[in-house]
Amino acid sequence: MTSDRRLPLSAVLITRNAAGQLAGCLASVAFCDEIVVVDSGSEDATVEIAGRCGARVIQSEWRGFGPQKQFAVAQASHDWVLCIDADERVSESLQESIRAMLIAPTLAAYRFPRCNRFMGRYLRHGEGYPDWSLRLFDRRAARWSDDPVHEKVIAGGEIGTLHGDLLHESAESLETYLAKQNRYSSLAANEALARGERASVLHLLLSPLLRFIKFYFLRLGLLDGLPGLVHILVGCGASFAKYAKMLTFQKSDQ
């Protein structure tokens, strides 16, 4: 039930074959006044689980991450929306921060730290934390970008910061994670080329190196042990793959 002291809030998700993770996610947003799930043709029990958890389920074709999330936001009944993925959980401390903010919002968009679980360990440094995520906003003043991958929320004014972690509980194997990074690097390469960007051998060599120095040494990823090292190296590999794919396309286009 909505407290008469705060603004109503809609939790918004996009899903496809998320049955193994969805129940925990929806339980963590039960404090919201509405849960909207936009599903794009799940073949598992995703829709049934969402219904059992009290969500309003809408079936819609896939548009790409940014457009799909913006479509989901537009389906919400309330202007304040909390966007979350099926493998994420809103911690109790973050729930408290959100409730308190909605009593009297001073800004139209808020970010909070995301804590990523990787190879069985929550990462607290490097690229895995704080991984600032802007997911809570007034849809009248902010929206998702149209990017098909690496989408982001675009807000015109100042961004607030809330206390409490968004827990990323990804249960995927390292093999699955690597395959996903390969797909993402292809999408990122195509998107960059569509914007008119061009890659060079310098990008290919320096981007992974500078990324490693930034996250492993400057952002102390070394303190996260082997999971932290592997997480950062996979990111460096994805950066290398993106520019390698761009160079391959540029060469074939000559």
Secondary structure, DSSP 8 states (H G I E B T S, - for coil): ---TTS--EEEEEEESS-HHHHHHHHHHTTTSSEEEEEES--SSSHHHHHHHTT-EEEE-----HHHHHHHHHHT-SSSEEEE--TTEEE-HHHHHHHHHHTTS-SSSEEEE-EEEEETTEE--STTTSS--EEEEEETTTEEE---SSS--EEESS--EE-SS-EEE-----HHHHHHHHHHHHHHHHHHHHHTT----HHHHHHHHHHHHIIIIIIT-GGGGHHHHHHHHHHHHHHHHHHHHHHHHHHHHT-
